[in-house]
């Protein structure tokens, strides 16, 4: 197969807006709405945000462009992409790493998304009313440690993900992204308006926007870089896979820029929805992973019209998770389809089954199998730790090395000439980043993940 030709059977996104919706849908997820606000809280607010923004622009954006280029040039799944572009070499194992990361990430991601569905139900039934912060805390712990209900919701979420992916790229992934992303934007704007009009909102906004760099630890800087990868869906070939469905007429640099801006804006809007409300009700912003599931219900139950806003918030979280989870599942489905040469339906069923089974054990590892640990971590935390701290940075390192050193300037210019006109100066900057800056920075995160720096 000539990599430049789109074979008849290969899916392709039908429009530019569809490409942006799908890729932004992948990027905007639990990372933006659940993780970003709580790590910003933990690392002291605005100073963390500014460093994060720097990493997004300097490293995230160029790596996103690299993934799009690899995908579109190869027209292949993440394993096949490296195999096509660098035949008879070890590069394909970098692709395999992506498939493994996808299986691991979706296993625990589906569990958290399942919690979010349960919290929609809890909001509808007004279950947070008149509960003290401690009671809300134990409500959350009891729920996630239970053996049946979280698994039920996790499997429900995996079924929803499967139902979209099984339809295909254009009529499944692209179509639903085009419906769900505008919905997500509308919900988050409604929540923002509610938050900034609360009395005492100012303090929350200044926590988010007035940096105090003395608060920033080196740990915070490294978390900012790691989170930039996770939030932009980089390092495991999600955007290689989506890139392989992007037509040659698309301007990849522009698309990467638009997706990066959308992801960052939504993260900031999530912060604006959460911090003013948290401060207005006198709650500590640095409560960690429980911020969304414990602190926010506490805020909602004190807020006028809280039930409505609570339902909207957890709906937002679920929708954001869904458009990301379909992109993670698609990495595995495309790999199964093309490498095992099976139909999309069977590939989707197999991938969903495999990930759901690992996911069930992830969920059980919060309660029933809590005592079964490796390196002191239960299965849920272990998969989160290995994928976020090791596989994504390692994948990102390989991707930037591949583009910067294996491909080099001529191939980059050729690929970017399709659909766009990047100046020679910009290409030089890009090349410098993917050759030196990105690998250097990623190496530091990676070594930090291993506890070596
Ligand atoms: N970017 C997604 C989020 O912010 C998560 C994700 C990571 C998706 C890696 C795909 C690949 O939630």
Boltz pocket constraint, residues with backbone or C-beta under 6 A from the ligand:
constraints:
  - pocket:
      binder: B
      contacts: [[A, 26], [A, 27], [A, 28], [A, 29], [A, 30], [A, 31], [A, 32], [A, 105], [A, 229], [A, 230], [A, 231], [A, 232], [A, 233], [A, 234], [A, 236], [A, 238], [A, 320], [A, 324], [A, 327], [A, 328]]
      max_distance: 6.0
